[in-house]
């Protein structure tokens, strides 16, 4: 398939720049794969789509305040802290990258310094710090790692605290993500309580959202794309609950594409296997899903691997039709936008 098959036009004003005042106020487009029906609903109606003993799968990864500003010789550079490779050594992205060279000393806005220890492709660097408590320093001075389509005029826009709160799910637990599993941003404790009250089993897994999730596809034929690696974990109780649901023909609903990739990566020999692992799984049309029956997801960028995944799940033609309808109905798109429930 060609990358151009996954293109669509979106008016810029439909890209949500801020979260709604309340998480659960989002609209929800419901797609029925069997009938081709499209229903316009609201996220508050989500509990009505579950039955007793169904499974809801949440990704509990927690976003770190990974975007930080640093200076080299008085010139400001934006950094994204990707992951800690070992104590005091971090992999980072920087912009503009050409200004950051091997051996450079960088002074960050929180008052700490690091030395560039290695250079990799696509703007990636490794930086060595004398201290090992860098995550604590990021929490004091860092910003939410918002995607570039969410515009902030400056680091002094006054939205830092709002973004740190709202670009995070209410069930986030394990720190390590550099992007939010955005389908989970709509949930509130009240909505989760309503779902639990229907006898639904809520299971929690973790995939630390990294570069792979928003890595651009730079090839014409999507089959030639290679996913980067991401870490995930599934505990034994979650695996048992999901496997039992599959045996009993209960619905397994994944919240977000990261939950889908975790479950599909852990499915071998007819069941989910618990444990920690890494995945490079790339899901695109033609893929046969084994572990997931339903999917709650946000609207995704053109030509993205996430759009390819949901096109595999619902059918490319159906997704194109749904996206055209979403534009016509003026849904809010992307991370701070509305959601879609695919049944």
Secondary structure, 3 states (H helix, E strand, C coil): CEHHHHCCCCCHHHECCCCCCCHHHCEEEEECCCCCCEEEEEHHHHHHHCCCCCEEEEECEEECCCEEEEEECCEEEEEEEEEEEECCEEEEEEECHHHCCCCCEEEECCCCEEEEEEECCCCEEEEECCCCCHHHHHHHHCECCCCCCCCCCCCCCCCHHHHHHHCCCCCCCEEEECCCCHHHHHCCHHHHHHHHHCCCEEEEEEECCCHHHHCCCCCCEHHHCCCCCEEEEECHHHHHHHHHHHHCCCCEEEECHHHHHHHHHHEECCEECCEEEEECCCCCCCCCCCCCCEEEEECCCCCCHHHHHHHHHHCHHHHHHHHHHHHHCCCCECCCCCEEEEC
